[in-house]
Amino acid sequence: MRPPGFIAASILRNPYIAVSVRARLRRRATLLLSAVWVAVIVLCIELNYFLYSSPNYPFYPSLEHCFFSVFFQLLGVQLFLAFFLTAYYCSNSVSIERSTRTLPLLRATPLSGHAIALGKIASDPARIWILLALGFPFTITCAAVGRVSISTFAGGYAVMLAAAFFSCNLGLLCSAVGRRLTKPGQAGAAAIGLTMMMLFVSQSLYSFAPLNSLAGLSPIPFFISSVAQRFPPSFPTNFNPNLNFMGAEVHPFLISFPLYVLLGLGCFLGASRRIADDNVPVLSRSQTTCGYLLYQLAVLGAVTNFFHPVRGFTGRPIATPATGDEPMVAYSLLALAGLILAALIITPTRSRVEAAIRRGSTEVGLFRRWFSGDTAPPFPLLAVMFVAAMCGYGLFCWMVVTNAFRPVSNGSLLVGATMLFFCVITFSLFAQSCYLARGKQPVAIAVAGLVLYFVFPAVLSSILQLVARPVVRADYIYALNPIYALARSFSNAPSNDTAFFVFGTVVYVAVIAGLVFAIVSQLRGLRRHIEKMRSAP
Amino acid sequence: MIETVNLRKEYGKVIAVRDLMLTVKPGDIFGLIGPNGAGKSTTINMIASLLEPTEGSIFVNGLDVDKNRRQVREIVGYMPDFFGMYDDLTVREYLAFFATAYGVTEPVRTSSIDDVLEVVELQDKRDELIGKLSRGMRQRLCVGKTLVQNPRILLLDEPASGMDPKGRIELRSLLKELQRQGKTILISSHILTELSDVCNAIGIMEKGRVIETGTVDEIRAKIRGLMQLTVEVLEGMPRAKEILTGDEKVESMAVEGNRISVAVNGDPDYAATILEKLVSNGVRVSSFAREEADVEEIYMQICGHQVS
């Protein structure tokens, strides 16, 4: 066992970090970005303080409440930086080295793949690390004034950094696995696509659980849960942000943190292996790691499901609904991990497509005809699949809202599995097309759709919660998820969230249109690419 | 210093290097010559531990490359055929990065960088961003990067490609200087004249095999059977053609004006015999010359023979 100082020494003595940070910070953009960032933070604090001090609109009952709210606002924005932008920056890492042909020089040095990968995740998102460091004094000040508990503060930063660790390594992995992936935009698209997939799935799985048992999967609900502890009137009376896990109350961050660290570690190992040698099997190490993780999760799921008195496999009736979250947590984690693994397996790599072209075949991968790359699925089929996935998701939400989901039945699991299957296919297609095609416009649209879908409603709902809490109920956070809102509108739930439903539907239609456009554009690009390859001597 | 034993590299059904047996002695400048696709770069990449052989072993300074990658990389300086650079770094930072990556610490690092900058004549550009350097300067900087950790062995894959004539001359003198310092150099090129002046041993590669290896003189001796003779005739051209055509050792003949070029399968003694035959048969010879084959001709003859 190496001493803990080894990690610090590895970072400090890593030449790649020094050189790369220096190169990246040389441009004036970093200074400009930092200045803008500090200005945004200051503006955010000023605005909130103005809301607190305004005699006509006293949004905050006390200064403490005001800064408590600001703390989470700042942490939320930093989370966005850590989760999305680090993935994007790291997704350029290896692809740029490939396209500029510096990778062989790097490989010829005695630096190990781990050292290079560590250097890349530490230095490529250097601007983000600087922004986070600049935000830290403000955040800790707000936490002190807002009397944020140390556990919440530490938990928030731990989840954020763990999410950043995962996100960096996911980007790095996407950049490293494609041997011929030289366009930075392609790897970026793949990384963002996978991140989106994870968030989308965790968001959808959120509806599985009667309580917030899945809050730990996505960092955004974690923050909402933390906020809920301070603002109980904003949330339903039965709202419990903690998990009831094996009879004990567990904070969601205890799921988030290890999950992100483990997934990040798997990606790191896979990426460093591919950085060191292009000729190892694609994803072999990370697949093994994921497989091991899956195995552990499966064991956990099986154990908790078998022994827990409220689970369905034993056939015993549920004594008190929603008293135990373990089966749902285990099942959801399992489903999420399975989904990621399935997407990785189904999504054909460029080398597989090229190998198929070389042997004169048009068939690649598991679903040979539709996923071969050069015989892309027809658009109507794609649309039907997408709509079917959404319907399955909507049906699921409806079952949740109408309590049809309690207890967990085999039927609901079947529906869930079907929904996941459609999600896998849809997002595999998306990832495949992003991965293979050229051109950045569709990627930009997809990213815009992602921001529109996740970030904007999250930010809006947070503002509503924190600023206008006297008039807005916590349920509306979930109503901003349009499919959930759709399900609610058909259920017996209070129907005063029609406006949110309309808003959510508009957002959702825009997102679907953007995604469909992105997929179709990418497939066109893919066709062009394949034609070019065929015409090449 | 470098030894490959039955080295083989396969890419699917394509065999890039087949059963390669190569030995480079300490202090040698060994030139690996061959057309594009002959397997030179693959061989060098395997020796540099960047590619894993399908079969066979490589020993560098007595170390098995497969089992001692890190140690091998520490003593080997590698320059690929196509390479990129970090354009956002200055020349000095670039060299400092690779020096650190190779484990060179201060104060040796600073002096090493200064020495390298002097050797590659980039002292004036030390604080210039790499993105602003010309192609030739970048090439020199990459050579400098290869030297910065003071390696005992240099693997240079097409180092002169893209260099102007002046740069090539400077590279040749640099290689000779490095050889004088006791470094072992394996250099590849498909431009033969680049290597013939500096290499004291060459290996000719074709289709993944080394088909000839040895010093330039040794290889020349091996193909001496195909001697080139040029005869200028003042009088008696028909008779001269008749004599040369009838000679069993003359492989081919080309006539241009009063000049006859013949390829003869014989040694210098036989050249004298031919001259004697011509003169004794009344042919008036104004010039009779035996041409030494240069490396390029050697290569063409060997490769042509190999293909046929």
Interface residues (C-beta under 8 A of the other chain):
Chain A: P15 Y16 A18 V19 R22 A23 R24 R26 R27 E97 S99 T100 R101 T102 P104 L105 L106 R107 A108 T109 P110 L111 S112 D277 N279
Chain B: N45 A48 S49 L50 L51 E52 R70 R73 E74 V76 Y78 P80 F82 F83 G84 M85 Y86 D87 D88 L89 E93 Y94 A96 F97 F98 T100 A101 Y102 G103 C142 K145
